[in-house]
Amino acid sequence: MQARFITFEGIDGAGKSTQIDALVAALRERGIDVEQTREPGGTALGERLRELLLHEPMHLETEALLMFAARREHLAGRILPALEAGRWVVSDRFTDATYAYQVGGRGLDTAKFDALEAWVHPRFQPDLTLVFDVAPEVAAARLVRSGGSPDRFEREQRDFFERVRAAYLERARRAPERIRVIAADREPEIIRAEIEAIVAERWFR
């Protein structure tokens, strides 16, 4: 079976992490060799850039450039080699996150985003993207309950996350064959079953 690239997206606190682990486990139960990764990060250099991006204040365009620099390294060092070797890749975030957060949330010029996307991964997109959609106030409450120390994105105000959410939904409307929107305010087991059904319908019928 051809290797596939699946990404999970959504605002901070949308509940992706548990579902990523569940899907990876379900794929492995089917005998699929799966590489689980994340952005920014995924490689030694990418993880160092992640620390800068999540904790150091910087200009918006610097932020976007570093996001795509980490992504280029991630593609070259991990994603593409895994796919070429026949392993599936499941990633927590990819380029849709940059569109949502930097273009939608912060106001990066769309033309600059398009140029970076075309440069870093021309004609390459995930086979399936699952966008976890939830109201910002619900996501914020989940982050508080998690008890972690918030990074500089998680400390943003509600209106920022409203813009990010809207950008994700806009991106989904423009690519309905690739992007599926998941209502993330339901019980985890219901969401897990929906995700497994989507993946099964596409590749295991």
C-alpha positions as CSV (number, residue, x, y, z in Angstrom):
1,M,0.0,0.0,0.0
2,Q,1.2,3.5,-0.9
3,A,2.5,5.5,2.1
4,R,0.3,8.4,3.2
5,F,0.9,11.7,5.0
6,I,-1.8,12.7,7.5
7,T,-1.8,15.9,9.5
8,F,-3.7,17.1,12.5
9,E,-4.6,20.8,12.9
10,G,-6.5,23.1,15.1
11,I,-6.2,25.9,17.7
12,D,-4.2,25.3,20.9
13,G,-6.4,23.3,23.2
14,A,-8.5,21.7,20.5
15,G,-7.6,18.2,21.7
16,K,-5.4,16.9,18.9
17,S,-2.7,15.1,20.9
18,T,-4.8,12.2,22.3
19,Q,-6.4,11.6,18.9
20,I,-3.0,11.6,17.1
21,D,-1.8,8.9,19.5
22,A,-5.0,6.9,19.0
23,L,-4.8,7.0,15.2
24,V,-1.1,6.0,15.2
25,A,-2.0,3.0,17.4
26,A,-4.9,2.1,15.2
27,L,-2.7,2.2,12.1
28,R,-0.1,0.1,13.7
29,E,-2.7,-2.5,14.6
30,R,-3.4,-2.8,10.9
31,G,0.3,-3.5,10.3
32,I,1.1,-0.1,9.0
33,D,4.6,1.3,9.7
34,V,4.0,4.8,11.0
35,E,6.3,7.7,11.7
36,Q,4.7,10.1,14.3
37,T,6.1,13.7,14.4
38,R,5.2,17.3,15.0
39,E,5.8,20.9,13.8
40,P,7.6,23.0,14.5
41,G,10.1,20.3,15.3
42,G,10.5,16.8,14.1
43,T,14.2,16.9,13.7
44,A,17.1,17.9,16.0
45,L,17.4,21.4,14.3
46,G,13.6,21.7,14.1
47,E,13.3,21.2,17.9
48,R,15.8,23.9,18.5
49,L,13.9,26.2,16.2
50,R,10.7,25.2,18.0
51,E,12.1,26.5,21.3
52,L,12.8,29.9,19.7
53,L,9.4,30.1,18.0
54,L,7.4,29.2,21.1
55,H,9.3,31.3,23.6
56,E,11.2,34.2,22.0
57,P,9.5,37.4,20.9
58,M,10.2,38.1,17.2
59,H,9.0,40.0,14.1
60,L,6.1,38.4,12.3
61,E,8.1,37.8,9.1
62,T,11.0,36.3,11.1
63,E,8.4,33.9,12.7
64,A,7.1,32.9,9.3
65,L,10.6,32.3,7.9
66,L,11.6,30.2,10.9
67,M,8.5,28.1,10.6
68,F,9.2,27.3,7.0
69,A,12.9,26.8,7.7
70,A,12.0,24.2,10.3
71,R,9.5,22.7,7.8
72,R,12.1,22.4,5.1
73,E,14.4,20.5,7.5
74,H,11.5,18.4,8.6
75,L,10.6,17.5,5.0
76,A,14.2,16.7,4.0
77,G,15.2,14.9,7.1
78,R,12.2,13.0,8.1
79,I,8.9,13.3,6.2
80,L,10.0,12.6,2.6
81,P,12.5,9.8,3.5
82,A,9.8,8.1,5.5
83,L,7.3,8.3,2.7
84,E,9.9,7.1,0.2
85,A,10.6,4.1,2.4
86,G,7.0,3.2,2.5
87,R,6.2,4.4,6.0
88,W,3.1,6.5,6.8
89,V,3.7,9.9,8.5
90,V,1.3,11.4,11.0
91,S,2.2,14.9,12.0
92,D,0.9,17.3,14.6
93,R,0.6,20.4,12.3
94,F,2.1,21.3,8.9
95,T,1.7,24.3,6.6
96,D,-2.0,24.8,7.3
97,A,-1.0,25.9,10.8
98,T,1.3,28.6,9.4
99,Y,-1.6,29.9,7.3
100,A,-3.9,29.8,10.2
101,Y,-1.6,31.3,12.8
102,Q,0.7,33.7,10.8
103,V,-1.7,34.7,8.0
104,G,-5.0,34.5,9.9
105,G,-3.9,35.2,13.4
106,R,-1.1,37.7,12.9
107,G,-1.9,39.2,9.5
108,L,1.1,38.0,7.4
109,D,0.8,39.0,3.8
110,T,-0.9,36.1,1.9
111,A,1.4,36.6,-1.1
112,K,4.5,36.1,1.2
113,F,3.0,32.9,2.6
114,D,2.2,31.6,-0.9
115,A,5.7,32.3,-2.0
116,L,7.2,30.4,1.0
117,E,4.8,27.5,0.6
118,A,5.7,27.2,-3.2
119,W,9.4,27.4,-2.4
120,V,9.5,24.9,0.5
121,H,7.2,22.2,-0.8
122,P,6.0,22.9,-4.3
123,R,3.1,20.6,-5.4
124,F,3.4,18.6,-2.1
125,Q,0.5,18.5,0.4
126,P,-0.7,16.0,3.0
127,D,-3.0,13.2,1.7
128,L,-5.4,14.0,4.5
129,T,-5.7,16.9,7.0
130,L,-8.0,16.7,10.0
131,V,-8.8,20.2,11.4
132,F,-10.1,20.0,15.0
133,D,-12.7,22.8,15.3
134,V,-13.7,24.1,18.7
135,A,-14.7,27.4,20.2
136,P,-11.7,29.4,21.6
137,E,-13.3,29.6,25.1
138,V,-13.5,25.8,25.2
139,A,-10.0,25.4,24.0
140,A,-8.8,27.9,26.6
141,A,-10.5,26.1,29.4
142,R,-8.8,22.8,28.4
143,L,-5.4,24.5,28.4
144,V,-6.0,25.8,31.9
145,R,-7.1,22.3,33.1
146,S,-3.9,20.8,31.6
147,G,-1.9,22.8,34.1
148,G,1.1,23.4,31.7
149,S,3.1,26.5,31.3
150,P,1.6,28.4,28.3
151,D,3.9,29.3,25.4
152,R,3.7,32.7,23.7
153,F,1.0,31.4,21.2
154,E,-1.1,30.0,24.0
155,R,-1.0,33.3,25.8
156,E,-2.7,35.1,23.0
157,Q,-6.2,36.6,23.5
158,R,-9.5,35.1,22.4
159,D,-9.8,37.4,19.3
160,F,-6.5,36.0,18.0
161,F,-7.8,32.4,18.2
162,E,-11.1,33.5,16.6
163,R,-9.0,34.7,13.6
164,V,-6.9,31.5,13.6
165,R,-10.1,29.3,13.7
166,A,-11.6,31.3,10.8
167,A,-8.5,30.9,8.8
168,Y,-8.5,27.1,9.3
169,L,-12.1,26.9,8.2
170,E,-11.4,29.1,5.2
171,R,-8.5,26.8,4.2
172,A,-10.8,23.8,4.6
173,R,-13.4,25.3,2.3
174,R,-10.7,25.8,-0.3
175,A,-9.4,22.2,-0.2
176,P,-12.5,20.0,0.7
177,E,-10.9,16.8,-0.8
178,R,-7.9,17.1,1.5
179,I,-9.2,18.7,4.6
180,R,-11.9,17.3,6.9
181,V,-13.2,19.4,9.7
182,I,-13.8,17.5,13.0
183,A,-16.2,18.9,15.6
184,A,-13.8,18.7,18.6
185,D,-16.3,19.6,21.4
186,R,-17.5,16.0,21.6
187,E,-16.5,13.0,23.7
188,P,-13.0,11.7,22.8
189,E,-14.2,8.2,21.9
190,I,-16.8,9.6,19.4
191,I,-14.1,11.7,17.7
192,R,-11.7,8.7,17.6
193,A,-14.3,6.6,15.9
194,E,-15.0,9.3,13.3
195,I,-11.3,9.7,12.5
196,E,-10.8,6.0,12.1
197,A,-13.9,5.8,9.9
198,I,-12.6,8.6,7.6
199,V,-9.2,6.9,7.3
200,A,-10.8,3.5,6.7
201,E,-13.1,4.9,4.0
202,R,-10.2,6.4,2.1
203,W,-7.7,3.6,2.2
204,F,-9.0,0.4,3.8
205,R,-12.3,-0.4,2.0
